[in-house]
């Protein structure tokens, strides 16, 4: 499966070869696909599963757009980690559990950023939730790429 994905990406990479490295293209393609999945799931959870209703939990009530962010996360977290580990940053020589722990930390920060930015865009700026999610995603993706390359999946230099 890994080789099939890499072959497909290599085929579509040709027109971009002079503009960006293959790793950046892989990140954009895999991250873009996972992001589209995340936004699609957000839309489905928000509009159809939650029916735009507040989610009452024992200790807190979650706005439907915030609950939908968390629900979509349950799918996009494992798919994002696997794509990044095996397709995008496969040259990283950090142990898998270290990568997973760092990825989880990064995703926790990104989830917090998602929460804060969604609250800002939807509750304070009064944007439609799907538009707020798209804007939030742009900010979070830029932060995420830099962090993953330099921290989560970095190549450890051996002395």
Secondary structure, 3 states (H helix, E strand, C coil): CHHHHHHHHHHHHHHHCCCCCHHHHHHHHHHHHHHHHHHHHHHHHHHHHCCCCCEECCCCEECHHHHHHHHHHHHHHHHHHHHHHHHHCCCCCCCHHHHHHHHHHHHHHHHHHHHHHHHHHHHHCCCCHHHHHHHHHHHHHHHHHHHHHHHHCCCCCCC
